[in-house]
Amino acid sequence: MTRTIELPLPEDLLRRVDEKAQAAGLPRDAYIRTVLSKDVTGGPSISEILAPFRDQVAGSGIADEELDRLFSLAREESYRERSQRSIDER
């Protein structure tokens, strides 16, 4: 079960969260869940989780623009698949 919480954050903190999320390549909510989970469970940090991926990307020589394009395509494909599953389940 997933629950939603709402809490007030100062603008400066939200901006820094967004910067960290963007640097990690994650949406804000995923970044916050990961950070919170790490703090509660003592799991690895976002940087530790993403280190192998970052190393692989750096070694591949792929441009940031191409990586952004690939992520956008993957995100769109995932969205289409989830939408189709949702329609099929109805």
Biopython code that builds the backbone (N, CA, C, O; Angstrom):
import numpy as np
from Bio.PDB.StructureBuilder import StructureBuilder

atoms = [
    (1, "MET", "N", (0.838, -1.169, 0.000)),
    (1, "MET", "CA", (0.000, 0.000, 0.000)),
    (1, "MET", "C", (0.889, 1.241, 0.000)),
    (1, "MET", "O", (1.897, 1.309, 0.704)),
    (2, "THR", "N", (0.497, 2.193, -0.789)),
    (2, "THR", "CA", (1.221, 3.461, -0.870)),
    (2, "THR", "C", (0.335, 4.564, -0.317)),
    (2, "THR", "O", (-0.864, 4.609, -0.595)),
    (3, "ARG", "N", (0.921, 5.435, 0.452)),
    (3, "ARG", "CA", (0.206, 6.582, 1.008)),
    (3, "ARG", "C", (0.838, 7.857, 0.481)),
    (3, "ARG", "O", (2.014, 7.876, 0.118)),
    (4, "THR", "N", (0.073, 8.889, 0.443)),
    (4, "THR", "CA", (0.565, 10.199, 0.031)),
    (4, "THR", "C", (0.592, 11.101, 1.251)),
    (4, "THR", "O", (-0.349, 11.128, 2.044)),
    (5, "ILE", "N", (1.691, 11.842, 1.388)),
    (5, "ILE", "CA", (1.791, 12.814, 2.470)),
    (5, "ILE", "C", (2.003, 14.187, 1.855)),
    (5, "ILE", "O", (2.519, 14.313, 0.744)),
    (6, "GLU", "N", (1.605, 15.193, 2.581)),
    (6, "GLU", "CA", (1.792, 16.561, 2.134)),
    (6, "GLU", "C", (2.452, 17.324, 3.268)),
    (6, "GLU", "O", (2.003, 17.265, 4.412)),
    (7, "LEU", "N", (3.525, 18.044, 2.945)),
    (7, "LEU", "CA", (4.191, 18.823, 3.974)),
    (7, "LEU", "C", (4.740, 20.101, 3.374)),
    (7, "LEU", "O", (5.175, 20.123, 2.223)),
    (8, "PRO", "N", (4.715, 21.158, 4.156)),
    (8, "PRO", "CA", (5.239, 22.431, 3.661)),
    (8, "PRO", "C", (6.769, 22.407, 3.640)),
    (8, "PRO", "O", (7.408, 21.921, 4.574)),
    (9, "LEU", "N", (7.340, 22.935, 2.567)),
    (9, "LEU", "CA", (8.797, 23.047, 2.439)),
    (9, "LEU", "C", (9.142, 24.473, 2.046)),
    (9, "LEU", "O", (8.453, 25.071, 1.219)),
    (10, "PRO", "N", (10.183, 25.015, 2.618)),
    (10, "PRO", "CA", (10.629, 26.345, 2.175)),
    (10, "PRO", "C", (11.077, 26.280, 0.713)),
    (10, "PRO", "O", (11.601, 25.262, 0.261)),
    (11, "GLU", "N", (10.868, 27.365, -0.013)),
    (11, "GLU", "CA", (11.219, 27.418, -1.439)),
    (11, "GLU", "C", (12.676, 27.024, -1.691)),
    (11, "GLU", "O", (12.977, 26.305, -2.643)),
    (12, "ASP", "N", (13.572, 27.501, -0.831)),
    (12, "ASP", "CA", (14.991, 27.200, -1.012)),
    (12, "ASP", "C", (15.258, 25.699, -0.897)),
    (12, "ASP", "O", (16.037, 25.149, -1.676)),
    (13, "LEU", "N", (14.629, 25.043, 0.055)),
    (13, "LEU", "CA", (14.813, 23.601, 0.213)),
    (13, "LEU", "C", (14.243, 22.858, -0.987)),
    (13, "LEU", "O", (14.872, 21.923, -1.484)),
    (14, "LEU", "N", (13.082, 23.249, -1.455)),
    (14, "LEU", "CA", (12.478, 22.608, -2.620)),
    (14, "LEU", "C", (13.358, 22.783, -3.854)),
    (14, "LEU", "O", (13.505, 21.858, -4.653)),
    (15, "ARG", "N", (13.932, 23.950, -4.006)),
    (15, "ARG", "CA", (14.838, 24.198, -5.144)),
    (15, "ARG", "C", (16.040, 23.269, -5.066)),
    (15, "ARG", "O", (16.452, 22.694, -6.074)),
    (16, "ARG", "N", (16.607, 23.119, -3.862)),
    (16, "ARG", "CA", (17.773, 22.243, -3.708)),
    (16, "ARG", "C", (17.400, 20.777, -3.930)),
    (16, "ARG", "O", (18.181, 20.016, -4.501)),
    (17, "VAL", "N", (16.219, 20.387, -3.482)),
    (17, "VAL", "CA", (15.739, 19.019, -3.735)),
    (17, "VAL", "C", (15.620, 18.796, -5.243)),
    (17, "VAL", "O", (16.049, 17.761, -5.754)),
    (18, "ASP", "N", (15.044, 19.757, -5.948)),
    (18, "ASP", "CA", (14.901, 19.637, -7.397)),
    (18, "ASP", "C", (16.254, 19.550, -8.094)),
    (18, "ASP", "O", (16.419, 18.780, -9.040)),
    (19, "GLU", "N", (17.215, 20.335, -7.630)),
    (19, "GLU", "CA", (18.563, 20.278, -8.221)),
    (19, "GLU", "C", (19.183, 18.902, -8.007)),
    (19, "GLU", "O", (19.769, 18.331, -8.927)),
    (20, "LYS", "N", (19.054, 18.371, -6.790)),
    (20, "LYS", "CA", (19.607, 17.043, -6.489)),
    (20, "LYS", "C", (18.903, 15.966, -7.301)),
    (20, "LYS", "O", (19.545, 15.051, -7.815)),
    (21, "ALA", "N", (17.584, 16.075, -7.418)),
    (21, "ALA", "CA", (16.820, 15.092, -8.188)),
    (21, "ALA", "C", (17.252, 15.116, -9.648)),
    (21, "ALA", "O", (17.444, 14.067, -10.264)),
    (22, "GLN", "N", (17.401, 16.309, -10.194)),
    (22, "GLN", "CA", (17.819, 16.439, -11.585)),
    (22, "GLN", "C", (19.222, 15.859, -11.774)),
    (22, "GLN", "O", (19.479, 15.158, -12.752)),
    (23, "ALA", "N", (20.119, 16.147, -10.849)),
    (23, "ALA", "CA", (21.481, 15.610, -10.940)),
    (23, "ALA", "C", (21.479, 14.096, -10.865)),
    (23, "ALA", "O", (22.323, 13.438, -11.474)),
    (24, "ALA", "N", (20.529, 13.537, -10.116)),
    (24, "ALA", "CA", (20.422, 12.081, -9.990)),
    (24, "ALA", "C", (19.647, 11.479, -11.161)),
    (24, "ALA", "O", (19.593, 10.259, -11.314)),
    (25, "GLY", "N", (19.048, 12.337, -11.986)),
    (25, "GLY", "CA", (18.273, 11.847, -13.108)),
    (25, "GLY", "C", (16.935, 11.259, -12.698)),
    (25, "GLY", "O", (16.413, 10.356, -13.353)),
    (26, "LEU", "N", (16.385, 11.778, -11.609)),
    (26, "LEU", "CA", (15.132, 11.248, -11.084)),
    (26, "LEU", "C", (14.086, 12.344, -10.976)),
    (26, "LEU", "O", (14.418, 13.514, -10.782)),
    (27, "PRO", "N", (12.814, 11.959, -11.103)),
    (27, "PRO", "CA", (11.762, 12.925, -10.787)),
    (27, "PRO", "C", (11.814, 13.261, -9.301)),
    (27, "PRO", "O", (12.345, 12.489, -8.503)),
    (28, "ARG", "N", (11.266, 14.404, -8.936)),
    (28, "ARG", "CA", (11.302, 14.855, -7.548)),
    (28, "ARG", "C", (10.771, 13.796, -6.586)),
    (28, "ARG", "O", (11.418, 13.499, -5.581)),
    (29, "ASP", "N", (9.604, 13.225, -6.877)),
    (29, "ASP", "CA", (9.002, 12.268, -5.943)),
    (29, "ASP", "C", (9.862, 11.022, -5.764)),
    (29, "ASP", "O", (9.990, 10.510, -4.651)),
    (30, "ALA", "N", (10.452, 10.532, -6.853)),
    (30, "ALA", "CA", (11.309, 9.349, -6.752)),
    (30, "ALA", "C", (12.561, 9.662, -5.939)),
    (30, "ALA", "O", (13.010, 8.843, -5.138)),
    (31, "TYR", "N", (13.115, 10.843, -6.146)),
    (31, "TYR", "CA", (14.295, 11.238, -5.386)),
    (31, "TYR", "C", (13.983, 11.320, -3.892)),
    (31, "TYR", "O", (14.739, 10.811, -3.064)),
    (32, "ILE", "N", (12.864, 11.964, -3.554)),
    (32, "ILE", "CA", (12.493, 12.105, -2.145)),
    (32, "ILE", "C", (12.254, 10.729, -1.521)),
    (32, "ILE", "O", (12.701, 10.475, -0.403)),
    (33, "ARG", "N", (11.546, 9.832, -2.237)),
    (33, "ARG", "CA", (11.322, 8.474, -1.715)),
    (33, "ARG", "C", (12.640, 7.756, -1.469)),
    (33, "ARG", "O", (12.809, 7.091, -0.447)),
    (34, "THR", "N", (13.574, 7.891, -2.406)),
    (34, "THR", "CA", (14.863, 7.212, -2.279)),
    (34, "THR", "C", (15.651, 7.747, -1.095)),
    (34, "THR", "O", (16.208, 6.972, -0.317)),
    (35, "VAL", "N", (15.703, 9.055, -0.954)),
    (35, "VAL", "CA", (16.440, 9.663, 0.161)),
    (35, "VAL", "C", (15.807, 9.276, 1.494)),
    (35, "VAL", "O", (16.510, 8.922, 2.440)),
    (36, "LEU", "N", (14.499, 9.345, 1.566)),
    (36, "LEU", "CA", (13.801, 8.989, 2.796)),
    (36, "LEU", "C", (14.006, 7.511, 3.137)),
    (36, "LEU", "O", (14.269, 7.165, 4.289)),
    (37, "SER", "N", (13.885, 6.658, 2.146)),
    (37, "SER", "CA", (14.083, 5.230, 2.360)),
    (37, "SER", "C", (15.500, 4.935, 2.831)),
    (37, "SER", "O", (15.703, 4.124, 3.734)),
    (38, "LYS", "N", (16.481, 5.596, 2.219)),
    (38, "LYS", "CA", (17.869, 5.397, 2.627)),
    (38, "LYS", "C", (18.069, 5.799, 4.075)),
    (38, "LYS", "O", (18.727, 5.094, 4.841)),
    (39, "ASP", "N", (17.501, 6.931, 4.446)),
    (39, "ASP", "CA", (17.666, 7.410, 5.812)),
    (39, "ASP", "C", (17.013, 6.458, 6.812)),
    (39, "ASP", "O", (17.569, 6.203, 7.881)),
    (40, "VAL", "N", (15.855, 5.943, 6.477)),
    (40, "VAL", "CA", (15.120, 5.072, 7.387)),
    (40, "VAL", "C", (15.736, 3.677, 7.439)),
    (40, "VAL", "O", (15.841, 3.082, 8.511)),
    (41, "THR", "N", (16.142, 3.155, 6.284)),
    (41, "THR", "CA", (16.646, 1.776, 6.234)),
    (41, "THR", "C", (18.165, 1.674, 6.284)),
    (41, "THR", "O", (18.707, 0.590, 6.503)),
    (42, "GLY", "N", (18.849, 2.785, 6.084)),
    (42, "GLY", "CA", (20.311, 2.738, 6.059)),
    (42, "GLY", "C", (20.854, 2.211, 4.736)),
    (42, "GLY", "O", (21.998, 1.763, 4.662)),
    (43, "GLY", "N", (20.020, 2.266, 3.681)),
    (43, "GLY", "CA", (20.425, 1.784, 2.361)),
    (43, "GLY", "C", (21.427, 2.705, 1.695)),
    (43, "GLY", "O", (21.790, 3.742, 2.250)),
    (44, "PRO", "N", (21.874, 2.327, 0.505)),
    (44, "PRO", "CA", (22.865, 3.136, -0.221)),
    (44, "PRO", "C", (22.272, 4.461, -0.683)),
    (44, "PRO", "O", (21.062, 4.586, -0.870)),
    (45, "SER", "N", (23.136, 5.433, -0.861)),
    (45, "SER", "CA", (22.700, 6.756, -1.315)),
    (45, "SER", "C", (22.402, 6.708, -2.818)),
    (45, "SER", "O", (22.771, 5.761, -3.512)),
    (46, "ILE", "N", (21.732, 7.746, -3.292)),
    (46, "ILE", "CA", (21.453, 7.888, -4.728)),
    (46, "ILE", "C", (22.759, 7.845, -5.507)),
    (46, "ILE", "O", (22.852, 7.171, -6.533)),
    (47, "SER", "N", (23.763, 8.557, -5.026)),
    (47, "SER", "CA", (25.048, 8.586, -5.723)),
    (47, "SER", "C", (25.659, 7.191, -5.798)),
    (47, "SER", "O", (26.217, 6.806, -6.826)),
    (48, "GLU", "N", (25.552, 6.444, -4.718)),
    (48, "GLU", "CA", (26.095, 5.082, -4.713)),
    (48, "GLU", "C", (25.327, 4.179, -5.678)),
    (48, "GLU", "O", (25.924, 3.358, -6.374)),
    (49, "ILE", "N", (24.031, 4.330, -5.715)),
    (49, "ILE", "CA", (23.208, 3.513, -6.613)),
    (49, "ILE", "C", (23.510, 3.845, -8.068)),
    (49, "ILE", "O", (23.604, 2.951, -8.909)),
    (50, "LEU", "N", (23.662, 5.134, -8.361)),
    (50, "LEU", "CA", (23.845, 5.563, -9.752)),
    (50, "LEU", "C", (25.295, 5.537, -10.224)),
    (50, "LEU", "O", (25.547, 5.724, -11.414)),
    (51, "ALA", "N", (26.243, 5.313, -9.342)),
    (51, "ALA", "CA", (27.662, 5.353, -9.724)),
    (51, "ALA", "C", (27.993, 4.427, -10.896)),
    (51, "ALA", "O", (28.643, 4.877, -11.839)),
    (52, "PRO", "N", (27.578, 3.159, -10.883)),
    (52, "PRO", "CA", (27.912, 2.293, -12.026)),
    (52, "PRO", "C", (27.320, 2.809, -13.334)),
    (52, "PRO", "O", (27.967, 2.753, -14.379)),
    (53, "PHE", "N", (26.093, 3.307, -13.273)),
    (53, "PHE", "CA", (25.466, 3.848, -14.474)),
    (53, "PHE", "C", (26.222, 5.071, -14.975)),
    (53, "PHE", "O", (26.495, 5.194, -16.169)),
    (54, "ARG", "N", (26.558, 5.971, -14.062)),
    (54, "ARG", "CA", (27.302, 7.174, -14.459)),
    (54, "ARG", "C", (28.639, 6.812, -15.079)),
    (54, "ARG", "O", (29.050, 7.415, -16.070)),
    (55, "ASP", "N", (29.323, 5.829, -14.499)),
    (55, "ASP", "CA", (30.600, 5.383, -15.052)),
    (55, "ASP", "C", (30.424, 4.828, -16.462)),
    (55, "ASP", "O", (31.224, 5.099, -17.357)),
    (56, "GLN", "N", (29.356, 4.043, -16.639)),
    (56, "GLN", "CA", (29.103, 3.461, -17.955)),
    (56, "GLN", "C", (28.795, 4.547, -18.986)),
    (56, "GLN", "O", (29.291, 4.497, -20.112)),
    (57, "VAL", "N", (27.987, 5.516, -18.607)),
    (57, "VAL", "CA", (27.657, 6.615, -19.527)),
    (57, "VAL", "C", (28.908, 7.416, -19.858)),
    (57, "VAL", "O", (29.145, 7.757, -21.016)),
    (58, "ALA", "N", (29.703, 7.712, -18.842)),
    (58, "ALA", "CA", (30.934, 8.481, -19.077)),
    (58, "ALA", "C", (31.867, 7.735, -20.022)),
    (58, "ALA", "O", (32.498, 8.349, -20.882)),
    (59, "GLY", "N", (31.958, 6.427, -19.870)),
    (59, "GLY", "CA", (32.827, 5.622, -20.719)),
    (59, "GLY", "C", (32.301, 5.442, -22.130)),
    (59, "GLY", "O", (33.066, 5.140, -23.046)),
    (60, "SER", "N", (30.994, 5.626, -22.314)),
    (60, "SER", "CA", (30.394, 5.393, -23.629)),
    (60, "SER", "C", (30.625, 6.550, -24.590)),
    (60, "SER", "O", (30.586, 6.377, -25.808)),
    (61, "GLY", "N", (30.867, 7.740, -24.027)),
    (61, "GLY", "CA", (31.051, 8.914, -24.870)),
    (61, "GLY", "C", (29.754, 9.491, -25.396)),
    (61, "GLY", "O", (29.779, 10.375, -26.253)),
    (62, "ILE", "N", (28.624, 9.014, -24.904)),
    (62, "ILE", "CA", (27.330, 9.517, -25.363)),
    (62, "ILE", "C", (27.126, 10.952, -24.885)),
    (62, "ILE", "O", (27.465, 11.293, -23.752)),
    (63, "ALA", "N", (26.576, 11.773, -25.748)),
    (63, "ALA", "CA", (26.334, 13.179, -25.411)),
    (63, "ALA", "C", (25.123, 13.287, -24.490)),
    (63, "ALA", "O", (24.221, 12.450, -24.529)),
    (64, "ASP", "N", (25.117, 14.333, -23.659)),
    (64, "ASP", "CA", (23.996, 14.550, -22.747)),
    (64, "ASP", "C", (22.670, 14.641, -23.504)),
    (64, "ASP", "O", (21.651, 14.126, -23.042)),
    (65, "GLU", "N", (22.685, 15.289, -24.649)),
    (65, "GLU", "CA", (21.458, 15.451, -25.430)),
    (65, "GLU", "C", (20.934, 14.093, -25.893)),
    (65, "GLU", "O", (19.727, 13.854, -25.858)),
    (66, "GLU", "N", (21.811, 13.216, -26.318)),
    (66, "GLU", "CA", (21.398, 11.883, -26.755)),
    (66, "GLU", "C", (20.865, 11.064, -25.581)),
    (66, "GLU", "O", (19.880, 10.339, -25.722)),
    (67, "LEU", "N", (21.509, 11.180, -24.436)),
    (67, "LEU", "CA", (21.044, 10.481, -23.242)),
    (67, "LEU", "C", (19.662, 10.996, -22.835)),
    (67, "LEU", "O", (18.787, 10.208, -22.477)),
    (68, "ASP", "N", (19.465, 12.307, -22.889)),
    (68, "ASP", "CA", (18.151, 12.880, -22.596)),
    (68, "ASP", "C", (17.101, 12.343, -23.562)),
    (68, "ASP", "O", (15.986, 12.016, -23.156)),
    (69, "ARG", "N", (17.458, 12.253, -24.833)),
    (69, "ARG", "CA", (16.521, 11.745, -25.846)),
    (69, "ARG", "C", (16.162, 10.287, -25.552)),
    (69, "ARG", "O", (14.991, 9.913, -25.623)),
    (70, "LEU", "N", (17.158, 9.464, -25.223)),
    (70, "LEU", "CA", (16.902, 8.057, -24.923)),
    (70, "LEU", "C", (16.004, 7.904, -23.698)),
    (70, "LEU", "O", (15.096, 7.073, -23.697)),
    (71, "PHE", "N", (16.251, 8.698, -22.658)),
    (71, "PHE", "CA", (15.406, 8.640, -21.464)),
    (71, "PHE", "C", (13.984, 9.084, -21.780)),
    (71, "PHE", "O", (13.020, 8.495, -21.291)),
    (72, "SER", "N", (13.857, 10.122, -22.598)),
    (72, "SER", "CA", (12.514, 10.591, -22.961)),
    (72, "SER", "C", (11.753, 9.520, -23.729)),
    (72, "SER", "O", (10.568, 9.297, -23.480)),
    (73, "LEU", "N", (12.422, 8.864, -24.652)),
    (73, "LEU", "CA", (11.781, 7.784, -25.404)),
    (73, "LEU", "C", (11.370, 6.640, -24.478)),
    (73, "LEU", "O", (10.265, 6.110, -24.597)),
    (74, "ALA", "N", (12.250, 6.262, -23.563)),
    (74, "ALA", "CA", (11.942, 5.174, -22.629)),
    (74, "ALA", "C", (10.777, 5.557, -21.721)),
    (74, "ALA", "O", (9.906, 4.731, -21.446)),
    (75, "ARG", "N", (10.757, 6.792, -21.259)),
    (75, "ARG", "CA", (9.677, 7.267, -20.394)),
    (75, "ARG", "C", (8.351, 7.249, -21.149)),
    (75, "ARG", "O", (7.332, 6.829, -20.602)),
    (76, "GLU", "N", (8.359, 7.702, -22.406)),
    (76, "GLU", "CA", (7.138, 7.711, -23.220)),
    (76, "GLU", "C", (6.647, 6.283, -23.463)),
    (76, "GLU", "O", (5.448, 6.017, -23.384)),
    (77, "GLU", "N", (7.560, 5.375, -23.755)),
    (77, "GLU", "CA", (7.189, 3.982, -23.981)),
    (77, "GLU", "C", (6.594, 3.366, -22.711)),
    (77, "GLU", "O", (5.594, 2.652, -22.768)),
    (78, "SER", "N", (7.211, 3.647, -21.584)),
    (78, "SER", "CA", (6.706, 3.135, -20.309)),
    (78, "SER", "C", (5.312, 3.678, -20.034)),
    (78, "SER", "O", (4.431, 2.942, -19.590)),
    (79, "TYR", "N", (5.112, 4.962, -20.298)),
    (79, "TYR", "CA", (3.806, 5.573, -20.088)),
    (79, "TYR", "C", (2.753, 4.902, -20.970)),
    (79, "TYR", "O", (1.655, 4.592, -20.508)),
    (80, "ARG", "N", (3.094, 4.680, -22.242)),
    (80, "ARG", "CA", (2.146, 4.029, -23.158)),
    (80, "ARG", "C", (1.794, 2.628, -22.663)),
    (80, "ARG", "O", (0.629, 2.232, -22.686)),
    (81, "GLU", "N", (2.809, 1.873, -22.213)),
    (81, "GLU", "CA", (2.556, 0.515, -21.724)),
    (81, "GLU", "C", (1.669, 0.529, -20.481)),
    (81, "GLU", "O", (0.743, -0.274, -20.373)),
    (82, "ARG", "N", (1.944, 1.433, -19.543)),
    (82, "ARG", "CA", (1.116, 1.519, -18.329)),
    (82, "ARG", "C", (-0.306, 1.927, -18.679)),
    (82, "ARG", "O", (-1.264, 1.398, -18.116)),
    (83, "SER", "N", (-0.445, 2.861, -19.602)),
    (83, "SER", "CA", (-1.773, 3.309, -20.014)),
    (83, "SER", "C", (-2.548, 2.165, -20.658)),
    (83, "SER", "O", (-3.736, 1.981, -20.396)),
    (84, "GLN", "N", (-1.868, 1.407, -21.496)),
    (84, "GLN", "CA", (-2.519, 0.281, -22.169)),
    (84, "GLN", "C", (-2.934, -0.789, -21.161)),
    (84, "GLN", "O", (-4.024, -1.351, -21.268)),
    (85, "ARG", "N", (-2.071, -1.074, -20.181)),
    (85, "ARG", "CA", (-2.418, -2.054, -19.138)),
    (85, "ARG", "C", (-3.631, -1.584, -18.360)),
    (85, "ARG", "O", (-4.521, -2.370, -18.036)),
    (86, "SER", "N", (-3.658, -0.290, -18.062)),
    (86, "SER", "CA", (-4.789, 0.271, -17.323)),
    (86, "SER", "C", (-6.083, 0.110, -18.110)),
    (86, "SER", "O", (-7.122, -0.228, -17.542)),
    (87, "ILE", "N", (-6.022, 0.348, -19.398)),
    (87, "ILE", "CA", (-7.205, 0.189, -20.266)),
    (87, "ILE", "C", (-7.606, -1.282, -20.330)),
    (87, "ILE", "O", (-8.791, -1.609, -20.257)),
    (88, "ASP", "N", (-6.629, -2.160, -20.467)),
    (88, "ASP", "CA", (-6.909, -3.597, -20.550)),
    (88, "ASP", "C", (-7.527, -4.145, -19.273)),
    (88, "ASP", "O", (-8.312, -5.091, -19.323)),
    (89, "GLU", "N", (-7.181, -3.559, -18.122)),
    (89, "GLU", "CA", (-7.689, -4.046, -16.844)),
    (89, "GLU", "C", (-9.128, -3.616, -16.594)),
    (89, "GLU", "O", (-9.799, -4.168, -15.722)),
    (90, "ARG", "N", (-9.594, -2.658, -17.336)),
    (90, "ARG", "CA", (-10.968, -2.167, -17.158)),
    (90, "ARG", "C", (-11.921, -3.111, -17.749)),
    (90, "ARG", "O", (-13.129, -2.880, -17.704)),
]
sb = StructureBuilder()
sb.init_structure("model")
sb.init_model(0)
sb.init_chain("A")
sb.init_seg("    ")
for serial, (resi, resn, name, xyz) in enumerate(atoms, 1):
    if name == "N":
        sb.init_residue(resn, " ", resi, " ")
    sb.init_atom(name, np.array(xyz, "f"), 0.0, 1.0, " ", f" {name:<3s}", serial, name[0])
structure = sb.get_structure()
